[in-house]
Amino acid sequence: MTHKDITLLLVEDDDVDAMTIERSFKKQRISNRIVRAEDGAAALTLIRSNSVPTPFVVLLDLNLPRVSGHEFLDALRQDPTHKDTVVFVLTTSSDDKDMVKAYEKFIAGYFLKGESGEQFMKLIGMLDGFWRIVRMPEKDV
């Protein structure tokens, strides 16, 4: 398995934000597959039905319709099969309560969407670096 085998599950309801993230990956020449879910319920359905190729990393917005990012994290961490899934939060919420609540669910990082273009590109670069150096289990282990 190589870093290119890792899928990004993007849980984002805003079309413009989703397009920005996808374009940023292309601009950085990161060709990992991106699967998008528009809310936490859709993301859980994709994960539980094995519709997201493993291994995968989640990039999660917190402010989502139907099932919020926090509710998604609660459900994910209670699922024995996916409780250790790597999740990065990318949100507009700078509220310390949201940040603490997310870190209590063992997220890998918390980032604000409002960061400038250069800072956002650093985030994309960090994600690329993360899955280049971190070893993840093979599929279906």
N, CA, C and O atoms as a DFTB+ gen file, in Angstrom:
564 C
 N C O
     1  1       0.839      -1.176       0.000
     2  2       0.000       0.000       0.000
     3  2       0.887       1.244       0.000
     4  3       1.890       1.300       0.712
     5  1       0.509       2.239      -0.805
     6  2       1.215       3.507      -0.831
     7  2       0.280       4.615      -0.363
     8  3      -0.915       4.396      -0.166
     9  1       0.844       5.805      -0.189
    10  2       0.023       6.932       0.263
    11  2      -1.086       7.252      -0.731
    12  3      -2.107       7.817      -0.340
    13  1      -0.917       6.911      -1.996
    14  2      -1.940       7.184      -3.001
    15  2      -3.162       6.274      -2.840
    16  3      -4.210       6.535      -3.431
    17  1      -3.031       5.210      -2.044
    18  2      -4.143       4.299      -1.805
    19  2      -5.116       4.815      -0.754
    20  3      -6.190       4.242      -0.571
    21  1      -4.752       5.890      -0.062
    22  2      -5.600       6.423       0.997
    23  2      -6.657       7.340       0.392
    24  3      -6.344       8.252      -0.374
    25  1      -7.898       7.085       0.744
    26  2      -9.034       7.875       0.265
    27  2      -9.346       8.969       1.281
    28  3      -9.202       8.762       2.486
    29  1      -9.771      10.121       0.799
    30  2     -10.231      11.195       1.663
    31  2     -11.752      11.194       1.631
    32  3     -12.357      11.347       0.569
    33  1     -12.373      11.019       2.800
    34  2     -13.817      11.167       2.919
    35  2     -14.074      12.595       3.369
    36  3     -13.797      12.955       4.513
    37  1     -14.600      13.395       2.474
    38  2     -14.895      14.796       2.736
    39  2     -16.354      14.910       3.167
    40  3     -17.260      14.638       2.379
    41  1     -16.581      15.309       4.406
    42  2     -17.939      15.465       4.926
    43  2     -18.202      16.964       5.002
    44  3     -17.823      17.633       5.963
    45  1     -18.857      17.472       3.966
    46  2     -19.020      18.914       3.779
    47  2     -20.329      19.195       3.050
    48  3     -20.572      18.650       1.973
    49  1     -21.177      20.046       3.636
    50  2     -22.461      20.356       3.012
    51  2     -22.390      21.529       2.043
    52  3     -23.263      21.662       1.185
    53  1     -21.389      22.371       2.153
    54  2     -21.282      23.557       1.312
    55  2     -20.561      23.222       0.005
    56  3     -19.400      22.813       0.016
    57  1     -21.261      23.400      -1.125
    58  2     -20.692      23.054      -2.434
    59  2     -19.437      23.862      -2.749
    60  3     -18.475      23.328      -3.302
    61  1     -19.445      25.140      -2.401
    62  2     -18.284      25.989      -2.692
    63  2     -17.073      25.533      -1.879
    64  3     -15.966      25.441      -2.411
    65  1     -17.280      25.250      -0.596
    66  2     -16.171      24.764       0.231
    67  2     -15.645      23.431      -0.289
    68  3     -14.433      23.220      -0.338
    69  1     -16.538      22.536      -0.676
    70  2     -16.118      21.241      -1.213
    71  2     -15.301      21.417      -2.491
    72  3     -14.273      20.765      -2.675
    73  1     -15.771      22.308      -3.378
    74  2     -15.034      22.558      -4.618
    75  2     -13.667      23.176      -4.333
    76  3     -12.687      22.852      -5.004
    77  1     -13.598      24.057      -3.349
    78  2     -12.326      24.683      -2.975
    79  2     -11.336      23.637      -2.488
    80  3     -10.164      23.661      -2.863
    81  1     -11.800      22.734      -1.664
    82  2     -10.926      21.670      -1.153
    83  2     -10.450      20.785      -2.296
    84  3      -9.261      20.483      -2.392
    85  1     -11.362      20.370      -3.156
    86  2     -10.991      19.508      -4.286
    87  2     -10.008      20.214      -5.213
    88  3      -9.045      19.600      -5.672
    89  1     -10.237      21.490      -5.494
    90  2      -9.307      22.255      -6.351
    91  2      -7.945      22.397      -5.695
    92  3      -6.917      22.327      -6.368
    93  1      -7.935      22.595      -4.385
    94  2      -6.671      22.741      -3.668
    95  2      -5.844      21.463      -3.744
    96  3      -4.622      21.515      -3.882
    97  1      -6.510      20.325      -3.655
    98  2      -5.795      19.060      -3.796
    99  2      -5.191      18.943      -5.193
   100  3      -4.039      18.536      -5.349
   101  1      -5.976      19.302      -6.203
   102  2      -5.473      19.242      -7.582
   103  2      -4.316      20.206      -7.780
   104  3      -3.328      19.869      -8.434
   105  1      -4.434      21.407      -7.217
   106  2      -3.383      22.415      -7.348
   107  2      -2.072      21.927      -6.729
   108  3      -0.990      22.223      -7.235
   109  1      -2.178      21.191      -5.652
   110  2      -0.996      20.629      -4.990
   111  2      -0.548      19.312      -5.636
   112  3       0.400      18.675      -5.179
   113  1      -1.247      18.918      -6.705
   114  2      -0.963      17.668      -7.433
   115  2      -1.114      16.438      -6.532
   116  3      -0.336      15.486      -6.604
   117  1      -2.134      16.494      -5.690
   118  2      -2.462      15.365      -4.820
   119  2      -3.614      14.634      -5.488
   120  3      -4.699      15.189      -5.663
   121  1      -3.371      13.400      -5.854
   122  2      -4.354      12.679      -6.669
   123  2      -5.131      11.613      -5.895
   124  3      -5.782      10.759      -6.496
   125  1      -5.063      11.662      -4.575
   126  2      -5.837      10.696      -3.796
   127  2      -7.320      10.859      -4.098
   128  3      -7.806      11.961      -4.353
   129  1      -8.017       9.744      -4.064
   130  2      -9.454       9.751      -4.329
   131  2     -10.174      10.522      -3.229
   132  3      -9.854      10.380      -2.049
   133  1     -11.146      11.337      -3.621
   134  2     -11.980      12.072      -2.674
   135  2     -13.420      11.607      -2.849
   136  3     -13.970      11.647      -3.950
   137  1     -14.023      11.164      -1.742
   138  2     -15.434      10.789      -1.721
   139  2     -16.124      11.808      -0.825
   140  3     -15.684      12.060       0.297
   141  1     -17.210      12.395      -1.329
   142  2     -17.889      13.437      -0.562
   143  2     -19.232      12.958      -0.032
   144  3     -20.000      12.288      -0.723
   145  1     -19.485      13.325       1.213
   146  2     -20.807      13.155       1.828
   147  2     -21.265      14.538       2.262
   148  3     -20.463      15.318       2.776
   149  1     -22.543      14.856       2.063
   150  2     -23.034      16.192       2.358
   151  2     -23.486      16.389       3.801
   152  3     -23.822      17.505       4.196
   153  1     -23.496      15.325       4.586
   154  2     -23.799      15.454       6.012
   155  2     -23.323      14.197       6.730
   156  3     -22.872      13.234       6.110
   157  1     -23.437      14.238       8.063
   158  2     -22.960      13.118       8.865
   159  2     -23.707      11.824       8.611
   160  3     -23.111      10.748       8.653
   161  1     -25.012      11.914       8.347
   162  2     -25.799      10.700       8.079
   163  2     -25.314      10.021       6.804
   164  3     -25.136       8.804       6.773
   165  1     -25.102      10.805       5.760
   166  2     -24.622      10.240       4.493
   167  2     -23.231       9.644       4.668
   168  3     -22.928       8.595       4.099
   169  1     -22.384      10.309       5.455
   170  2     -21.033       9.792       5.696
   171  2     -21.077       8.456       6.421
   172  3     -20.353       7.526       6.064
   173  1     -21.922       8.362       7.436
   174  2     -22.034       7.089       8.174
   175  2     -22.548       5.976       7.266
   176  3     -22.075       4.843       7.349
   177  1     -23.509       6.289       6.403
   178  2     -24.027       5.299       5.460
   179  2     -22.916       4.815       4.527
   180  3     -22.775       3.615       4.292
   181  1     -22.136       5.749       4.000
   182  2     -21.033       5.371       3.109
   183  2     -20.016       4.477       3.819
   184  3     -19.554       3.482       3.261
   185  1     -19.679       4.839       5.041
   186  2     -18.684       4.063       5.798
   187  2     -19.222       2.680       6.123
   188  3     -18.537       1.681       5.908
   189  1     -20.423       2.615       6.632
   190  2     -20.989       1.329       7.065
   191  2     -21.297       0.382       5.913
   192  3     -21.339      -0.834       6.096
   193  1     -21.512       0.943       4.721
   194  2     -21.779       0.099       3.550
   195  2     -20.499      -0.218       2.771
   196  3     -20.548      -0.789       1.682
   197  1     -19.364       0.159       3.342
   198  2     -18.057      -0.052       2.701
   199  2     -17.968       0.622       1.336
   200  3     -17.280       0.129       0.442
   201  1     -18.661       1.747       1.172
   202  2     -18.614       2.496      -0.083
   203  2     -17.423       3.447      -0.161
   204  3     -17.158       4.033      -1.211
   205  1     -16.712       3.597       0.943
   206  2     -15.491       4.393       0.963
   207  2     -14.329       3.411       1.002
   208  3     -14.186       2.658       1.965
   209  1     -13.488       3.413      -0.050
   210  2     -12.363       2.467      -0.057
   211  2     -11.461       2.688       1.155
   212  3     -11.160       3.827       1.514
   213  1     -11.040       1.617       1.769
   214  2     -10.130       1.704       2.907
   215  2      -8.710       1.517       2.419
   216  3      -8.485       0.829       1.423
   217  1      -7.764       2.107       3.090
   218  2      -7.905       2.982       4.254
   219  2      -8.374       4.366       3.824
   220  3      -8.208       4.769       2.672
   221  1      -8.964       5.084       4.779
   222  2      -9.434       6.431       4.479
   223  2      -9.196       7.345       5.668
   224  3      -9.057       6.906       6.810
   225  1      -9.155       8.641       5.355
   226  2      -9.032       9.705       6.340
   227  2     -10.244      10.606       6.142
   228  3     -10.644      10.863       5.007
   229  1     -10.831      11.088       7.235
   230  2     -12.024      11.928       7.161
   231  2     -11.631      13.390       7.364
   232  3     -10.882      13.726       8.281
   233  1     -12.147      14.244       6.496
   234  2     -12.059      15.690       6.657
   235  2     -13.492      16.150       6.932
   236  3     -14.341      16.094       6.043
   237  1     -13.764      16.603       8.161
   238  2     -15.122      16.778       8.668
   239  2     -15.465      18.223       9.008
   240  3     -14.751      18.889       9.758
   241  1     -16.563      18.688       8.447
   242  2     -17.161      19.951       8.880
   243  2     -18.024      19.636      10.105
   244  3     -18.569      18.537      10.209
   245  1     -18.149      20.579      11.019
   246  2     -18.986      20.343      12.204
   247  2     -20.426      20.792      12.008
   248  3     -21.351      20.163      12.521
   249  1     -20.616      21.875      11.270
   250  2     -21.950      22.456      11.091
   251  2     -22.607      21.842       9.862
   252  3     -22.482      22.355       8.750
   253  1     -23.308      20.735      10.082
   254  2     -23.923      19.972       8.998
   255  2     -25.416      19.784       9.256
   256  3     -25.847      19.769      10.409
   257  1     -26.208      19.640       8.193
   258  2     -27.637      19.337       8.379
   259  2     -27.819      17.872       8.813
   260  3     -26.883      17.075       8.748
   261  1     -28.984      17.550       9.235
   262  2     -29.405      16.202       9.672
   263  2     -28.536      15.677      10.809
   264  3     -28.967      15.710      11.961
   265  1     -27.347      15.201      10.530
   266  2     -26.431      14.680      11.550
   267  2     -25.192      15.571      11.548
   268  3     -24.438      15.596      10.574
   269  1     -24.986      16.301      12.642
   270  2     -23.864      17.248      12.725
   271  2     -22.524      16.516      12.781
   272  3     -22.468      15.294      12.920
   273  1     -21.472      17.279      12.672
   274  2     -20.138      16.702      12.788
   275  2     -19.903      16.058      14.137
   276  3     -19.290      14.994      14.224
   277  1     -20.389      16.702      15.201
   278  2     -20.232      16.120      16.542
   279  2     -21.016      14.816      16.668
   280  3     -20.519      13.849      17.246
   281  1     -22.224      14.784      16.136
   282  2     -23.029      13.551      16.180
   283  2     -22.369      12.454      15.352
   284  3     -22.380      11.285      15.737
   285  1     -21.793      12.836      14.211
   286  2     -21.059      11.876      13.386
   287  2     -19.900      11.280      14.183
   288  3     -19.705      10.064      14.186
   289  1     -19.130      12.137      14.860
   290  2     -18.003      11.647      15.668
   291  2     -18.468      10.708      16.780
   292  3     -17.828       9.689      17.041
   293  1     -19.584      11.049      17.438
   294  2     -20.134      10.174      18.486
   295  2     -20.413       8.781      17.914
   296  3     -20.005       7.771      18.489
   297  1     -21.105       8.740      16.786
   298  2     -21.469       7.456      16.172
   299  2     -20.232       6.699      15.689
   300  3     -20.144       5.483      15.855
   301  1     -19.293       7.404      15.101
   302  2     -18.084       6.764      14.580
   303  2     -17.270       6.146      15.710
   304  3     -16.795       5.017      15.589
   305  1     -17.107       6.875      16.800
   306  2     -16.296       6.383      17.923
   307  2     -16.977       5.247      18.678
   308  3     -16.308       4.494      19.385
   309  1     -18.300       5.109      18.543
   310  2     -19.013       4.005      19.186
   311  2     -19.012       2.743      18.334
   312  3     -19.363       1.668      18.820
   313  1     -18.626       2.863      17.086
   314  2     -18.597       1.729      16.158
   315  2     -17.258       1.008      16.293
   316  3     -16.228       1.580      15.936
   317  1     -17.236      -0.228      16.797
   318  2     -15.969      -0.931      17.019
   319  2     -15.109      -1.061      15.762
   320  3     -13.882      -1.097      15.851
   321  1     -15.738      -1.131      14.609
   322  2     -14.995      -1.290      13.361
   323  2     -14.300       0.000      12.939
   324  3     -13.248      -0.042      12.302
   325  1     -14.882       1.150      13.292
   326  2     -14.361       2.426      12.799
   327  2     -13.983       3.405      13.904
   328  3     -13.777       4.589      13.641
   329  1     -13.891       2.920      15.136
   330  2     -13.638       3.812      16.266
   331  2     -12.280       4.501      16.208
   332  3     -12.087       5.541      16.838
   333  1     -11.342       3.937      15.462
   334  2     -10.009       4.522      15.389
   335  2      -9.741       5.234      14.062
   336  3      -8.587       5.504      13.728
   337  1     -10.779       5.535      13.315
   338  2     -10.649       6.242      12.046
   339  2     -10.001       7.610      12.274
   340  3     -10.346       8.316      13.222
   341  1      -9.074       7.973      11.412
   342  2      -8.402       9.272      11.505
   343  2      -9.349      10.351      10.977
   344  3      -9.829      10.279       9.846
   345  1      -9.606      11.360      11.829
   346  2     -10.523      12.448      11.474
   347  2      -9.844      13.787      11.740
   348  3      -9.318      14.031      12.826
   349  1      -9.868      14.646      10.728
   350  2      -9.458      16.041      10.870
   351  2     -10.716      16.884      10.742
   352  3     -11.540      16.636       9.861
   353  1     -10.872      17.871      11.603
   354  2     -12.021      18.774      11.532
   355  2     -11.603      20.030      10.774
   356  3     -10.566      20.627      11.062
   357  1     -12.424      20.422       9.800
   358  2     -12.255      21.666       9.053
   359  2     -13.591      22.391       9.137
   360  3     -14.561      21.987       8.497
   361  1     -13.644      23.461       9.925
   362  2     -14.913      24.093      10.266
   363  2     -14.797      25.611      10.349
   364  3     -13.694      26.159      10.362
   365  1     -15.922      26.271      10.404
   366  2     -15.943      27.718      10.617
   367  2     -15.985      28.059      12.103
   368  3     -15.799      29.218      12.475
   369  1     -16.228      27.065      12.957
   370  2     -16.402      27.309      14.388
   371  2     -15.055      27.472      15.101
   372  3     -14.241      26.551      15.160
   373  1     -14.854      28.676      15.638
   374  2     -13.663      28.920      16.449
   375  2     -13.991      28.829      17.941
   376  3     -13.175      29.191      18.788
   377  1     -15.177      28.347      18.246
   378  2     -15.645      28.207      19.624
   379  2     -14.811      27.135      20.343
   380  3     -14.709      25.997      19.885
   381  1     -14.225      27.524      21.468
   382  2     -13.406      26.571      22.231
   383  2     -14.201      25.340      22.646
   384  3     -13.641      24.246      22.719
   385  1     -15.499      25.496      22.921
   386  2     -16.324      24.354      23.314
   387  2     -16.391      23.323      22.194
   388  3     -16.294      22.122      22.444
   389  1     -16.558      23.797      20.949
   390  2     -16.571      22.875      19.810
   391  2     -15.226      22.172      19.667
   392  3     -15.159      20.973      19.396
   393  1     -14.159      22.941      19.855
   394  2     -12.822      22.374      19.710
   395  2     -12.558      21.305      20.777
   396  3     -12.081      20.215      20.460
   397  1     -12.865      21.612      22.024
   398  2     -12.657      20.662      23.116
   399  2     -13.500      19.407      22.897
   400  3     -13.016      18.286      23.054
   401  1     -14.759      19.609      22.535
   402  2     -15.666      18.475      22.300
   403  2     -15.136      17.578      21.183
   404  3     -15.223      16.353      21.278
   405  1     -14.588      18.181      20.126
   406  2     -14.036      17.391      19.018
   407  2     -12.779      16.634      19.457
   408  3     -12.626      15.451      19.152
   409  1     -11.885      17.316      20.172
   410  2     -10.663      16.642      20.627
   411  2     -10.977      15.524      21.626
   412  3     -10.234      14.546      21.708
   413  1     -12.061      15.658      22.379
   414  2     -12.471      14.576      23.282
   415  2     -12.852      13.312      22.511
   416  3     -12.876      12.217      23.074
   417  1     -13.148      13.472      21.219
   418  2     -13.490      12.335      20.349
   419  2     -12.265      11.890      19.539
   420  3     -12.390      11.192      18.533
   421  1     -11.089      12.305      19.997
   422  2      -9.813      11.840      19.445
   423  2      -9.610      12.193      17.973
   424  3      -9.185      11.360      17.173
   425  1      -9.922      13.445      17.633
   426  2      -9.620      13.891      16.276
   427  2      -8.115      14.113      16.153
   428  3      -7.421      14.274      17.157
   429  1      -7.617      14.119      14.926
   430  2      -6.193      14.300      14.683
   431  2      -5.801      15.766      14.571
   432  3      -4.628      16.107      14.725
   433  1      -6.775      16.640      14.304
   434  2      -6.484      18.058      14.190
   435  2      -7.739      18.855      13.953
   436  3      -8.742      18.331      13.468
   437  1      -7.681      20.147      14.302
   438  2      -8.835      21.056      14.203
   439  2      -8.368      22.285      13.442
   440  3      -7.441      22.968      13.877
   441  1      -9.001      22.572      12.311
   442  2      -8.587      23.667      11.447
   443  2      -9.784      24.554      11.121
   444  3     -10.915      24.079      11.016
   445  1      -9.520      25.842      10.965
   446  2     -10.572      26.791      10.631
   447  2     -10.606      27.047       9.132
   448  3      -9.568      27.238       8.498
   449  1     -11.810      27.049       8.577
   450  2     -11.987      27.307       7.145
   451  2     -11.581      28.718       6.766
   452  3     -11.130      28.944       5.643
   453  1     -11.727      29.653       7.655
   454  2     -11.480      31.050       7.336
   455  2     -10.023      31.413       7.123
   456  3      -9.714      32.572       6.846
   457  1      -9.126      30.454       7.245
   458  2      -7.701      30.747       7.064
   459  2      -7.444      31.245       5.654
   460  3      -8.137      30.860       4.713
   461  1      -6.455      32.094       5.515
   462  2      -6.126      32.659       4.200
   463  2      -5.658      31.572       3.241
   464  3      -5.354      30.453       3.652
   465  1      -5.605      31.913       1.976
   466  2      -5.227      30.967       0.937
   467  2      -3.926      30.243       1.211
   468  3      -3.843      29.026       1.048
   469  1      -2.897      30.993       1.632
   470  2      -1.598      30.376       1.890
   471  2      -1.681      29.393       3.057
   472  3      -1.121      28.298       2.995
   473  1      -2.383      29.791       4.119
   474  2      -2.538      28.907       5.271
   475  2      -3.328      27.654       4.891
   476  3      -3.010      26.551       5.335
   477  1      -4.361      27.838       4.063
   478  2      -5.166      26.693       3.640
   479  2      -4.326      25.729       2.804
   480  3      -4.449      24.513       2.948
   481  1      -3.479      26.265       1.937
   482  2      -2.612      25.400       1.128
   483  2      -1.624      24.640       2.020
   484  3      -1.249      23.509       1.711
   485  1      -1.205      25.260       3.118
   486  2      -0.337      24.560       4.076
   487  2      -1.091      23.390       4.710
   488  3      -0.517      22.324       4.935
   489  1      -2.388      23.597       4.997
   490  2      -3.211      22.519       5.537
   491  2      -3.275      21.352       4.555
   492  3      -3.107      20.197       4.948
   493  1      -3.515      21.649       3.284
   494  2      -3.582      20.597       2.269
   495  2      -2.235      19.882       2.180
   496  3      -2.181      18.656       2.084
   497  1      -1.161      20.648       2.211
   498  2       0.170      20.051       2.198
   499  2       0.417      19.177       3.414
   500  3       1.040      18.121       3.307
   501  1      -0.075      19.619       4.589
   502  2       0.070      18.830       5.806
   503  2      -0.678      17.503       5.685
   504  3      -0.163      16.463       6.095
   505  1      -1.892      17.534       5.123
   506  2      -2.648      16.296       4.936
   507  2      -1.895      15.344       4.015
   508  3      -1.817      14.143       4.274
   509  1      -1.345      15.893       2.938
   510  2      -0.569      15.064       2.017
   511  2       0.644      14.472       2.736
   512  3       0.942      13.288       2.578
   513  1       1.334      15.282       3.514
   514  2       2.482      14.787       4.269
   515  2       2.082      13.746       5.294
   516  3       2.807      12.777       5.517
   517  1       0.923      13.942       5.924
   518  2       0.441      13.001       6.929
   519  2       0.335      11.599       6.348
   520  3       0.886      10.648       6.903
   521  1      -0.380      11.470       5.223
   522  2      -0.568      10.111       4.734
   523  2       0.612       9.590       3.951
   524  3       0.628       8.416       3.584
   525  1       1.621      10.435       3.678
   526  2       2.861       9.944       3.076
   527  2       3.741       9.256       4.114
   528  3       4.470       8.316       3.797
   529  1       3.665       9.744       5.393
   530  2       4.571       9.201       6.396
   531  2       3.914       8.265       7.399
   532  3       4.591       7.441       8.014
   533  1       2.596       8.386       7.569
   534  2       1.913       7.545       8.552
   535  2       1.575       6.203       7.913
   536  3       1.065       6.143       6.794
   537  1       1.863       5.147       8.630
   538  2       1.501       3.813       8.155
   539  2       0.095       3.501       8.619
   540  3      -0.276       3.756       9.765
   541  1      -0.682       2.942       7.700
   542  2      -2.055       2.563       8.017
   543  2      -2.224       1.089       7.667
   544  3      -1.549       0.590       6.766
   545  1      -3.111       0.384       8.362
   546  2      -3.292      -1.043       8.083
   547  2      -3.787      -1.287       6.663
   548  3      -4.455      -0.447       6.060
   549  1      -3.442      -2.445       6.157
   550  2      -3.904      -2.844       4.840
   551  2      -5.419      -2.974       4.853
   552  3      -6.036      -3.041       5.916
   553  1      -5.998      -3.009       3.698
   554  2      -7.451      -3.162       3.567
   555  2      -7.908      -4.483       4.175
   556  3      -7.225      -5.504       4.085
   557  1      -9.084      -4.431       4.797
   558  2      -9.770      -5.624       5.319
   559  2      -8.912      -6.451       6.267
   560  3      -8.959      -7.680       6.216
   561  1      -8.129      -5.806       7.132
   562  2      -7.327      -6.553       8.114
   563  2      -8.142      -6.745       9.351
   564  3      -7.670      -7.348      10.314
